[in-house]
Amino acid sequence: MPRTITAELFASADLVVEAPEAWHFPWVGEEMLAEVAREQGEASALLLGRRTYEVFAGSWPDRGDEVPLARRLNAMPKFVVSTSTLGSPAWHNTELVGFDDLAELKDRGEGRITVAGSIRLVESLIAGGLLDELRILTHPVILGEGRRLFDAYDGPRVDLELVESRTLERGVQLAVHHPRVQH
């Protein structure tokens, strides 16, 4: 059975997904932490775009093993979709891959690959029919500026099947979709 690829994004009510570290913390509660930890805990690998990788690699390796999510992220296999602009990845257990390698990567190994952030990568995965699940945690805030989800999308039509929806504490809406590319 091939691996699945799941993406999880934090979004504002106006679908800004850029730089959530600058705005989402007031809405983080125990339920959200448990949901994110569960998602990461069930993943067998982490898939990141270059920019998100640079942010993660600049912070997670320095967090100690006493932080369970840091321990998990630091230990798991990580794949970074990048052209030659990244160079050699310094974060332990990280492999550079090209976008064209992702279909083969899904067939290699078992379990679920999770994508954290990486807006452009998520859009490319959806357009290429490679994303199996899109999880959006919509926060009750309107930002008015910043990159919005699908702002730069130029792929085929994709129908989203809603498979789960619930409200977490502090008003955050979790919506889980299965994308279906229409040809």
Rosetta constraint file for C-alpha pairs under 8 A:
AtomPair CA 1 CA 107 HARMONIC 7.68 0.50
AtomPair CA 1 CA 110 HARMONIC 7.31 0.50
AtomPair CA 2 CA 106 HARMONIC 5.62 0.50
AtomPair CA 2 CA 107 HARMONIC 4.68 0.50
AtomPair CA 2 CA 108 HARMONIC 7.15 0.50
AtomPair CA 2 CA 109 HARMONIC 7.48 0.50
AtomPair CA 2 CA 110 HARMONIC 6.59 0.50
AtomPair CA 2 CA 111 HARMONIC 7.94 0.50
AtomPair CA 3 CA 106 HARMONIC 4.78 0.50
AtomPair CA 3 CA 107 HARMONIC 6.16 0.50
AtomPair CA 3 CA 108 HARMONIC 7.39 0.50
AtomPair CA 3 CA 109 HARMONIC 6.85 0.50
AtomPair CA 3 CA 110 HARMONIC 5.32 0.50
AtomPair CA 3 CA 111 HARMONIC 5.22 0.50
AtomPair CA 3 CA 112 HARMONIC 5.33 0.50
AtomPair CA 3 CA 113 HARMONIC 6.86 0.50
AtomPair CA 4 CA 106 HARMONIC 6.58 0.50
AtomPair CA 4 CA 111 HARMONIC 6.87 0.50
AtomPair CA 4 CA 112 HARMONIC 4.86 0.50
AtomPair CA 4 CA 113 HARMONIC 6.07 0.50
AtomPair CA 4 CA 131 HARMONIC 7.50 0.50
AtomPair CA 4 CA 132 HARMONIC 5.89 0.50
AtomPair CA 5 CA 106 HARMONIC 7.55 0.50
AtomPair CA 5 CA 112 HARMONIC 5.87 0.50
AtomPair CA 5 CA 113 HARMONIC 4.75 0.50
AtomPair CA 5 CA 114 HARMONIC 5.73 0.50
AtomPair CA 5 CA 115 HARMONIC 7.26 0.50
AtomPair CA 5 CA 130 HARMONIC 7.09 0.50
AtomPair CA 5 CA 131 HARMONIC 5.31 0.50
AtomPair CA 5 CA 132 HARMONIC 5.38 0.50
AtomPair CA 5 CA 133 HARMONIC 6.67 0.50
AtomPair CA 6 CA 112 HARMONIC 7.12 0.50
AtomPair CA 6 CA 113 HARMONIC 6.26 0.50
AtomPair CA 6 CA 114 HARMONIC 4.79 0.50
AtomPair CA 6 CA 115 HARMONIC 6.04 0.50
AtomPair CA 6 CA 131 HARMONIC 6.26 0.50
AtomPair CA 6 CA 132 HARMONIC 5.85 0.50
AtomPair CA 6 CA 133 HARMONIC 4.63 0.50
AtomPair CA 6 CA 134 HARMONIC 5.95 0.50
AtomPair CA 6 CA 135 HARMONIC 7.40 0.50
AtomPair CA 7 CA 114 HARMONIC 5.65 0.50
AtomPair CA 7 CA 115 HARMONIC 4.44 0.50
AtomPair CA 7 CA 116 HARMONIC 6.17 0.50
AtomPair CA 7 CA 117 HARMONIC 7.57 0.50
AtomPair CA 7 CA 122 HARMONIC 6.75 0.50
AtomPair CA 7 CA 131 HARMONIC 7.43 0.50
AtomPair CA 7 CA 133 HARMONIC 6.32 0.50
AtomPair CA 7 CA 134 HARMONIC 5.04 0.50
AtomPair CA 7 CA 135 HARMONIC 5.94 0.50
AtomPair CA 8 CA 114 HARMONIC 7.51 0.50
AtomPair CA 8 CA 115 HARMONIC 6.32 0.50
AtomPair CA 8 CA 116 HARMONIC 5.67 0.50
AtomPair CA 8 CA 117 HARMONIC 6.71 0.50
AtomPair CA 8 CA 134 HARMONIC 6.19 0.50
AtomPair CA 8 CA 135 HARMONIC 4.57 0.50
AtomPair CA 8 CA 136 HARMONIC 5.84 0.50
AtomPair CA 8 CA 137 HARMONIC 7.57 0.50
AtomPair CA 9 CA 17 HARMONIC 6.91 0.50
AtomPair CA 9 CA 116 HARMONIC 6.69 0.50
AtomPair CA 9 CA 117 HARMONIC 5.53 0.50
AtomPair CA 9 CA 134 HARMONIC 7.99 0.50
AtomPair CA 9 CA 135 HARMONIC 6.33 0.50
AtomPair CA 9 CA 136 HARMONIC 5.02 0.50
AtomPair CA 9 CA 137 HARMONIC 6.22 0.50
AtomPair CA 10 CA 17 HARMONIC 5.93 0.50
AtomPair CA 10 CA 20 HARMONIC 6.47 0.50
AtomPair CA 10 CA 24 HARMONIC 7.61 0.50
AtomPair CA 10 CA 117 HARMONIC 7.69 0.50
AtomPair CA 10 CA 136 HARMONIC 5.99 0.50
AtomPair CA 10 CA 137 HARMONIC 4.89 0.50
AtomPair CA 10 CA 138 HARMONIC 6.11 0.50
AtomPair CA 10 CA 139 HARMONIC 7.31 0.50
AtomPair CA 11 CA 15 HARMONIC 5.06 0.50
AtomPair CA 11 CA 16 HARMONIC 5.34 0.50
AtomPair CA 11 CA 17 HARMONIC 4.64 0.50
AtomPair CA 11 CA 20 HARMONIC 7.51 0.50
AtomPair CA 11 CA 136 HARMONIC 6.70 0.50
AtomPair CA 11 CA 137 HARMONIC 6.00 0.50
AtomPair CA 11 CA 138 HARMONIC 4.71 0.50
AtomPair CA 11 CA 139 HARMONIC 6.05 0.50
AtomPair CA 11 CA 149 HARMONIC 7.92 0.50
AtomPair CA 12 CA 16 HARMONIC 5.18 0.50
AtomPair CA 12 CA 17 HARMONIC 6.74 0.50
AtomPair CA 12 CA 138 HARMONIC 5.43 0.50
AtomPair CA 12 CA 139 HARMONIC 4.87 0.50
AtomPair CA 12 CA 140 HARMONIC 6.42 0.50
AtomPair CA 12 CA 141 HARMONIC 5.44 0.50
AtomPair CA 12 CA 142 HARMONIC 5.88 0.50
AtomPair CA 12 CA 143 HARMONIC 6.74 0.50
AtomPair CA 13 CA 138 HARMONIC 5.98 0.50
AtomPair CA 13 CA 139 HARMONIC 5.97 0.50
AtomPair CA 13 CA 140 HARMONIC 5.70 0.50
AtomPair CA 13 CA 141 HARMONIC 5.55 0.50
AtomPair CA 13 CA 142 HARMONIC 5.36 0.50
AtomPair CA 13 CA 143 HARMONIC 7.93 0.50
AtomPair CA 14 CA 141 HARMONIC 7.79 0.50
AtomPair CA 14 CA 142 HARMONIC 5.53 0.50
AtomPair CA 14 CA 143 HARMONIC 6.89 0.50
AtomPair CA 14 CA 144 HARMONIC 7.07 0.50
AtomPair CA 14 CA 148 HARMONIC 7.55 0.50
AtomPair CA 15 CA 138 HARMONIC 7.58 0.50
AtomPair CA 15 CA 148 HARMONIC 5.16 0.50
AtomPair CA 15 CA 149 HARMONIC 5.75 0.50
AtomPair CA 16 CA 143 HARMONIC 7.03 0.50
AtomPair CA 16 CA 144 HARMONIC 7.99 0.50
AtomPair CA 16 CA 145 HARMONIC 7.16 0.50
AtomPair CA 16 CA 146 HARMONIC 5.70 0.50
AtomPair CA 16 CA 147 HARMONIC 5.47 0.50
AtomPair CA 16 CA 148 HARMONIC 4.07 0.50
AtomPair CA 16 CA 149 HARMONIC 6.27 0.50
AtomPair CA 17 CA 119 HARMONIC 7.41 0.50
AtomPair CA 17 CA 146 HARMONIC 7.42 0.50
AtomPair CA 17 CA 147 HARMONIC 6.14 0.50
AtomPair CA 17 CA 148 HARMONIC 5.56 0.50
AtomPair CA 17 CA 149 HARMONIC 5.98 0.50
AtomPair CA 18 CA 119 HARMONIC 7.79 0.50
AtomPair CA 18 CA 146 HARMONIC 5.86 0.50
AtomPair CA 18 CA 147 HARMONIC 5.22 0.50
AtomPair CA 18 CA 148 HARMONIC 6.99 0.50
AtomPair CA 19 CA 23 HARMONIC 7.56 0.50
AtomPair CA 20 CA 24 HARMONIC 5.38 0.50
AtomPair CA 21 CA 25 HARMONIC 7.03 0.50
AtomPair CA 24 CA 28 HARMONIC 6.85 0.50
AtomPair CA 24 CA 139 HARMONIC 7.08 0.50
AtomPair CA 27 CA 139 HARMONIC 6.78 0.50
AtomPair CA 27 CA 140 HARMONIC 7.92 0.50
AtomPair CA 27 CA 169 HARMONIC 7.99 0.50
AtomPair CA 27 CA 170 HARMONIC 5.58 0.50
AtomPair CA 27 CA 171 HARMONIC 7.52 0.50
AtomPair CA 27 CA 172 HARMONIC 6.91 0.50
AtomPair CA 28 CA 32 HARMONIC 5.94 0.50
AtomPair CA 28 CA 33 HARMONIC 6.90 0.50
AtomPair CA 28 CA 170 HARMONIC 7.49 0.50
AtomPair CA 29 CA 33 HARMONIC 6.22 0.50
AtomPair CA 29 CA 169 HARMONIC 6.42 0.50
AtomPair CA 29 CA 170 HARMONIC 7.04 0.50
AtomPair CA 30 CA 34 HARMONIC 6.04 0.50
AtomPair CA 30 CA 169 HARMONIC 7.88 0.50
AtomPair CA 31 CA 35 HARMONIC 6.09 0.50
AtomPair CA 31 CA 168 HARMONIC 6.21 0.50
AtomPair CA 31 CA 169 HARMONIC 6.47 0.50
AtomPair CA 32 CA 36 HARMONIC 6.11 0.50
AtomPair CA 32 CA 168 HARMONIC 6.78 0.50
AtomPair CA 32 CA 169 HARMONIC 7.67 0.50
AtomPair CA 33 CA 37 HARMONIC 5.98 0.50
AtomPair CA 34 CA 38 HARMONIC 5.91 0.50
AtomPair CA 35 CA 39 HARMONIC 6.17 0.50
AtomPair CA 36 CA 40 HARMONIC 6.14 0.50
AtomPair CA 37 CA 41 HARMONIC 5.72 0.50
AtomPair CA 37 CA 69 HARMONIC 6.62 0.50
AtomPair CA 38 CA 42 HARMONIC 6.09 0.50
AtomPair CA 39 CA 43 HARMONIC 6.50 0.50
AtomPair CA 39 CA 114 HARMONIC 7.80 0.50
AtomPair CA 40 CA 69 HARMONIC 7.76 0.50
AtomPair CA 40 CA 72 HARMONIC 7.79 0.50
AtomPair CA 40 CA 73 HARMONIC 7.86 0.50
AtomPair CA 40 CA 114 HARMONIC 7.11 0.50
AtomPair CA 41 CA 72 HARMONIC 7.16 0.50
AtomPair CA 42 CA 112 HARMONIC 7.18 0.50
AtomPair CA 43 CA 111 HARMONIC 6.56 0.50
AtomPair CA 43 CA 112 HARMONIC 4.86 0.50
AtomPair CA 43 CA 113 HARMONIC 5.58 0.50
AtomPair CA 43 CA 114 HARMONIC 5.94 0.50
AtomPair CA 44 CA 76 HARMONIC 6.84 0.50
AtomPair CA 44 CA 77 HARMONIC 7.29 0.50
AtomPair CA 44 CA 110 HARMONIC 7.38 0.50
AtomPair CA 44 CA 111 HARMONIC 5.39 0.50
AtomPair CA 44 CA 112 HARMONIC 5.42 0.50
AtomPair CA 44 CA 113 HARMONIC 5.86 0.50
AtomPair CA 44 CA 114 HARMONIC 7.91 0.50
AtomPair CA 45 CA 76 HARMONIC 5.78 0.50
AtomPair CA 45 CA 77 HARMONIC 4.91 0.50
AtomPair CA 45 CA 78 HARMONIC 5.67 0.50
AtomPair CA 45 CA 79 HARMONIC 7.50 0.50
AtomPair CA 45 CA 112 HARMONIC 6.79 0.50
AtomPair CA 45 CA 113 HARMONIC 4.76 0.50
AtomPair CA 45 CA 114 HARMONIC 6.41 0.50
AtomPair CA 46 CA 73 HARMONIC 7.76 0.50
AtomPair CA 46 CA 76 HARMONIC 7.12 0.50
AtomPair CA 46 CA 77 HARMONIC 6.35 0.50
AtomPair CA 46 CA 78 HARMONIC 4.66 0.50
AtomPair CA 46 CA 79 HARMONIC 6.19 0.50
AtomPair CA 46 CA 113 HARMONIC 5.60 0.50
AtomPair CA 46 CA 114 HARMONIC 5.07 0.50
AtomPair CA 46 CA 115 HARMONIC 5.96 0.50
AtomPair CA 46 CA 116 HARMONIC 7.50 0.50
AtomPair CA 47 CA 78 HARMONIC 5.88 0.50
AtomPair CA 47 CA 79 HARMONIC 4.82 0.50
AtomPair CA 47 CA 80 HARMONIC 5.89 0.50
AtomPair CA 47 CA 81 HARMONIC 7.47 0.50
AtomPair CA 47 CA 113 HARMONIC 6.47 0.50
AtomPair CA 47 CA 114 HARMONIC 5.92 0.50
AtomPair CA 47 CA 115 HARMONIC 4.81 0.50
AtomPair CA 47 CA 116 HARMONIC 7.13 0.50
AtomPair CA 48 CA 52 HARMONIC 6.09 0.50
AtomPair CA 48 CA 53 HARMONIC 5.59 0.50
AtomPair CA 48 CA 78 HARMONIC 7.56 0.50
AtomPair CA 48 CA 79 HARMONIC 6.30 0.50
AtomPair CA 48 CA 80 HARMONIC 4.89 0.50
AtomPair CA 48 CA 81 HARMONIC 6.30 0.50
AtomPair CA 48 CA 115 HARMONIC 5.86 0.50
AtomPair CA 48 CA 116 HARMONIC 6.46 0.50
AtomPair CA 48 CA 117 HARMONIC 7.45 0.50
AtomPair CA 48 CA 118 HARMONIC 5.97 0.50
AtomPair CA 48 CA 121 HARMONIC 7.56 0.50
AtomPair CA 49 CA 53 HARMONIC 5.98 0.50
AtomPair CA 49 CA 80 HARMONIC 5.57 0.50
AtomPair CA 49 CA 81 HARMONIC 5.11 0.50
AtomPair CA 49 CA 82 HARMONIC 6.55 0.50
AtomPair CA 49 CA 118 HARMONIC 5.09 0.50
AtomPair CA 49 CA 120 HARMONIC 7.61 0.50
AtomPair CA 49 CA 121 HARMONIC 5.87 0.50
AtomPair CA 50 CA 54 HARMONIC 6.23 0.50
AtomPair CA 50 CA 80 HARMONIC 6.17 0.50
AtomPair CA 50 CA 81 HARMONIC 6.30 0.50
AtomPair CA 50 CA 82 HARMONIC 5.59 0.50
AtomPair CA 50 CA 86 HARMONIC 6.76 0.50
AtomPair CA 50 CA 118 HARMONIC 7.91 0.50
AtomPair CA 51 CA 55 HARMONIC 6.51 0.50
AtomPair CA 51 CA 118 HARMONIC 7.26 0.50
AtomPair CA 52 CA 56 HARMONIC 6.10 0.50
AtomPair CA 52 CA 116 HARMONIC 7.82 0.50
AtomPair CA 52 CA 117 HARMONIC 6.52 0.50
AtomPair CA 52 CA 118 HARMONIC 5.62 0.50
AtomPair CA 53 CA 57 HARMONIC 5.76 0.50
AtomPair CA 53 CA 80 HARMONIC 6.78 0.50
AtomPair CA 54 CA 58 HARMONIC 5.96 0.50
AtomPair CA 55 CA 59 HARMONIC 6.64 0.50
AtomPair CA 56 CA 60 HARMONIC 5.64 0.50
AtomPair CA 57 CA 61 HARMONIC 6.31 0.50
AtomPair CA 57 CA 90 HARMONIC 7.67 0.50
AtomPair CA 57 CA 91 HARMONIC 5.80 0.50
AtomPair CA 58 CA 62 HARMONIC 7.78 0.50
AtomPair CA 59 CA 63 HARMONIC 6.92 0.50
AtomPair CA 60 CA 70 HARMONIC 5.70 0.50
AtomPair CA 60 CA 73 HARMONIC 7.43 0.50
AtomPair CA 60 CA 74 HARMONIC 6.93 0.50
AtomPair CA 61 CA 70 HARMONIC 7.18 0.50
AtomPair CA 61 CA 74 HARMONIC 6.12 0.50
AtomPair CA 61 CA 91 HARMONIC 7.02 0.50
AtomPair CA 63 CA 67 HARMONIC 6.78 0.50
AtomPair CA 63 CA 70 HARMONIC 6.02 0.50
AtomPair CA 64 CA 70 HARMONIC 6.79 0.50
AtomPair CA 64 CA 71 HARMONIC 7.05 0.50
AtomPair CA 65 CA 70 HARMONIC 6.45 0.50
AtomPair CA 65 CA 71 HARMONIC 4.82 0.50
AtomPair CA 66 CA 71 HARMONIC 7.39 0.50
AtomPair CA 67 CA 71 HARMONIC 6.25 0.50
AtomPair CA 68 CA 72 HARMONIC 6.22 0.50
AtomPair CA 69 CA 73 HARMONIC 6.06 0.50
AtomPair CA 70 CA 74 HARMONIC 5.85 0.50
AtomPair CA 71 CA 75 HARMONIC 6.21 0.50
AtomPair CA 72 CA 76 HARMONIC 6.15 0.50
AtomPair CA 74 CA 91 HARMONIC 7.73 0.50
AtomPair CA 74 CA 92 HARMONIC 6.74 0.50
AtomPair CA 74 CA 93 HARMONIC 7.85 0.50
AtomPair CA 75 CA 92 HARMONIC 7.47 0.50
AtomPair CA 75 CA 93 HARMONIC 7.13 0.50
AtomPair CA 76 CA 93 HARMONIC 6.93 0.50
AtomPair CA 77 CA 93 HARMONIC 5.21 0.50
AtomPair CA 77 CA 94 HARMONIC 6.09 0.50
AtomPair CA 77 CA 95 HARMONIC 7.90 0.50
AtomPair CA 78 CA 93 HARMONIC 6.12 0.50
AtomPair CA 78 CA 94 HARMONIC 4.55 0.50
AtomPair CA 78 CA 95 HARMONIC 6.24 0.50
AtomPair CA 79 CA 94 HARMONIC 5.68 0.50
AtomPair CA 79 CA 95 HARMONIC 4.91 0.50
AtomPair CA 79 CA 96 HARMONIC 5.78 0.50
AtomPair CA 79 CA 97 HARMONIC 6.42 0.50
AtomPair CA 80 CA 94 HARMONIC 7.19 0.50
AtomPair CA 80 CA 95 HARMONIC 6.24 0.50
AtomPair CA 80 CA 96 HARMONIC 4.88 0.50
AtomPair CA 80 CA 97 HARMONIC 5.89 0.50
AtomPair CA 81 CA 96 HARMONIC 6.11 0.50
AtomPair CA 81 CA 97 HARMONIC 5.04 0.50
AtomPair CA 81 CA 98 HARMONIC 5.30 0.50
AtomPair CA 81 CA 99 HARMONIC 6.00 0.50
AtomPair CA 81 CA 121 HARMONIC 7.83 0.50
AtomPair CA 82 CA 86 HARMONIC 6.59 0.50
AtomPair CA 82 CA 96 HARMONIC 6.59 0.50
AtomPair CA 82 CA 97 HARMONIC 6.50 0.50
AtomPair CA 82 CA 98 HARMONIC 5.98 0.50
AtomPair CA 82 CA 99 HARMONIC 7.67 0.50
AtomPair CA 83 CA 98 HARMONIC 6.67 0.50
AtomPair CA 88 CA 96 HARMONIC 7.99 0.50
AtomPair CA 89 CA 94 HARMONIC 6.34 0.50
AtomPair CA 89 CA 95 HARMONIC 7.22 0.50
AtomPair CA 89 CA 96 HARMONIC 7.43 0.50
AtomPair CA 90 CA 94 HARMONIC 7.58 0.50
AtomPair CA 97 CA 101 HARMONIC 6.19 0.50
AtomPair CA 97 CA 102 HARMONIC 7.58 0.50
AtomPair CA 98 CA 102 HARMONIC 7.18 0.50
AtomPair CA 101 CA 105 HARMONIC 6.16 0.50
AtomPair CA 102 CA 106 HARMONIC 6.18 0.50
AtomPair CA 102 CA 130 HARMONIC 7.87 0.50
AtomPair CA 103 CA 107 HARMONIC 6.69 0.50
AtomPair CA 103 CA 130 HARMONIC 7.06 0.50
AtomPair CA 104 CA 108 HARMONIC 6.32 0.50
AtomPair CA 105 CA 109 HARMONIC 7.71 0.50
AtomPair CA 115 CA 122 HARMONIC 7.56 0.50
AtomPair CA 117 CA 122 HARMONIC 7.91 0.50
AtomPair CA 118 CA 122 HARMONIC 6.19 0.50
AtomPair CA 119 CA 123 HARMONIC 6.31 0.50
AtomPair CA 119 CA 149 HARMONIC 7.07 0.50
AtomPair CA 120 CA 124 HARMONIC 6.22 0.50
AtomPair CA 121 CA 125 HARMONIC 6.07 0.50
AtomPair CA 122 CA 126 HARMONIC 6.21 0.50
AtomPair CA 122 CA 131 HARMONIC 7.57 0.50
AtomPair CA 123 CA 127 HARMONIC 6.17 0.50
AtomPair CA 123 CA 150 HARMONIC 6.71 0.50
AtomPair CA 123 CA 153 HARMONIC 6.26 0.50
AtomPair CA 124 CA 128 HARMONIC 6.00 0.50
AtomPair CA 124 CA 155 HARMONIC 7.86 0.50
AtomPair CA 125 CA 129 HARMONIC 6.14 0.50
AtomPair CA 125 CA 130 HARMONIC 4.97 0.50
AtomPair CA 125 CA 131 HARMONIC 5.20 0.50
AtomPair CA 126 CA 130 HARMONIC 6.04 0.50
AtomPair CA 126 CA 131 HARMONIC 5.24 0.50
AtomPair CA 126 CA 158 HARMONIC 7.64 0.50
AtomPair CA 126 CA 179 HARMONIC 6.97 0.50
AtomPair CA 126 CA 181 HARMONIC 7.54 0.50
AtomPair CA 127 CA 154 HARMONIC 7.97 0.50
AtomPair CA 127 CA 155 HARMONIC 4.87 0.50
AtomPair CA 127 CA 156 HARMONIC 6.07 0.50
AtomPair CA 127 CA 158 HARMONIC 7.68 0.50
AtomPair CA 127 CA 181 HARMONIC 7.19 0.50
AtomPair CA 128 CA 155 HARMONIC 7.95 0.50
AtomPair CA 129 CA 179 HARMONIC 7.85 0.50
AtomPair CA 129 CA 180 HARMONIC 7.35 0.50
AtomPair CA 129 CA 181 HARMONIC 5.99 0.50
AtomPair CA 131 CA 179 HARMONIC 6.95 0.50
AtomPair CA 132 CA 178 HARMONIC 5.82 0.50
AtomPair CA 132 CA 179 HARMONIC 6.42 0.50
AtomPair CA 133 CA 176 HARMONIC 6.89 0.50
AtomPair CA 133 CA 177 HARMONIC 5.67 0.50
AtomPair CA 133 CA 178 HARMONIC 4.70 0.50
AtomPair CA 133 CA 179 HARMONIC 6.54 0.50
AtomPair CA 134 CA 176 HARMONIC 5.77 0.50
AtomPair CA 134 CA 177 HARMONIC 5.07 0.50
AtomPair CA 134 CA 178 HARMONIC 6.26 0.50
AtomPair CA 134 CA 179 HARMONIC 7.16 0.50
AtomPair CA 135 CA 174 HARMONIC 7.04 0.50
AtomPair CA 135 CA 175 HARMONIC 5.81 0.50
AtomPair CA 135 CA 176 HARMONIC 4.47 0.50
AtomPair CA 135 CA 177 HARMONIC 6.35 0.50
AtomPair CA 136 CA 173 HARMONIC 7.86 0.50
AtomPair CA 136 CA 174 HARMONIC 5.83 0.50
AtomPair CA 136 CA 175 HARMONIC 5.35 0.50
AtomPair CA 136 CA 176 HARMONIC 6.50 0.50
AtomPair CA 137 CA 172 HARMONIC 6.31 0.50
AtomPair CA 137 CA 173 HARMONIC 5.55 0.50
AtomPair CA 137 CA 174 HARMONIC 4.59 0.50
AtomPair CA 137 CA 175 HARMONIC 6.57 0.50
AtomPair CA 138 CA 172 HARMONIC 5.51 0.50
AtomPair CA 138 CA 173 HARMONIC 5.01 0.50
AtomPair CA 138 CA 174 HARMONIC 6.45 0.50
AtomPair CA 138 CA 175 HARMONIC 7.96 0.50
AtomPair CA 139 CA 171 HARMONIC 6.86 0.50
AtomPair CA 139 CA 172 HARMONIC 4.70 0.50
AtomPair CA 139 CA 173 HARMONIC 6.64 0.50
AtomPair CA 140 CA 171 HARMONIC 6.13 0.50
AtomPair CA 140 CA 172 HARMONIC 6.22 0.50
AtomPair CA 147 CA 151 HARMONIC 6.84 0.50
AtomPair CA 156 CA 181 HARMONIC 6.74 0.50
AtomPair CA 156 CA 182 HARMONIC 6.68 0.50
AtomPair CA 156 CA 183 HARMONIC 7.09 0.50
AtomPair CA 157 CA 181 HARMONIC 6.11 0.50
AtomPair CA 157 CA 182 HARMONIC 5.46 0.50
AtomPair CA 157 CA 183 HARMONIC 7.54 0.50
AtomPair CA 158 CA 179 HARMONIC 6.17 0.50
AtomPair CA 158 CA 180 HARMONIC 5.37 0.50
AtomPair CA 158 CA 181 HARMONIC 4.32 0.50
AtomPair CA 158 CA 182 HARMONIC 5.62 0.50
AtomPair CA 159 CA 179 HARMONIC 5.83 0.50
AtomPair CA 159 CA 180 HARMONIC 5.12 0.50
AtomPair CA 159 CA 181 HARMONIC 6.40 0.50
AtomPair CA 159 CA 182 HARMONIC 7.07 0.50
AtomPair CA 160 CA 177 HARMONIC 5.56 0.50
AtomPair CA 160 CA 178 HARMONIC 5.58 0.50
AtomPair CA 160 CA 179 HARMONIC 4.57 0.50
AtomPair CA 160 CA 180 HARMONIC 6.18 0.50
AtomPair CA 161 CA 177 HARMONIC 5.18 0.50
AtomPair CA 161 CA 178 HARMONIC 5.04 0.50
AtomPair CA 161 CA 179 HARMONIC 6.34 0.50
AtomPair CA 161 CA 180 HARMONIC 7.54 0.50
AtomPair CA 162 CA 175 HARMONIC 7.04 0.50
AtomPair CA 162 CA 176 HARMONIC 5.90 0.50
AtomPair CA 162 CA 177 HARMONIC 4.49 0.50
AtomPair CA 162 CA 178 HARMONIC 6.63 0.50
AtomPair CA 163 CA 175 HARMONIC 7.83 0.50
AtomPair CA 163 CA 176 HARMONIC 5.66 0.50
AtomPair CA 163 CA 177 HARMONIC 5.63 0.50
AtomPair CA 163 CA 178 HARMONIC 7.00 0.50
AtomPair CA 164 CA 174 HARMONIC 7.72 0.50
AtomPair CA 164 CA 175 HARMONIC 5.79 0.50
AtomPair CA 164 CA 176 HARMONIC 4.99 0.50
AtomPair CA 164 CA 177 HARMONIC 7.21 0.50
AtomPair CA 165 CA 173 HARMONIC 7.24 0.50
AtomPair CA 165 CA 174 HARMONIC 5.54 0.50
AtomPair CA 165 CA 175 HARMONIC 4.54 0.50
AtomPair CA 165 CA 176 HARMONIC 6.35 0.50
AtomPair CA 166 CA 173 HARMONIC 5.94 0.50
AtomPair CA 166 CA 174 HARMONIC 5.40 0.50
AtomPair CA 166 CA 175 HARMONIC 6.83 0.50
AtomPair CA 167 CA 171 HARMONIC 6.18 0.50
AtomPair CA 167 CA 172 HARMONIC 5.80 0.50
AtomPair CA 167 CA 173 HARMONIC 4.58 0.50
AtomPair CA 167 CA 174 HARMONIC 6.14 0.50
AtomPair CA 168 CA 172 HARMONIC 5.16 0.50
AtomPair CA 168 CA 173 HARMONIC 6.09 0.50
AtomPair CA 168 CA 174 HARMONIC 7.03 0.50
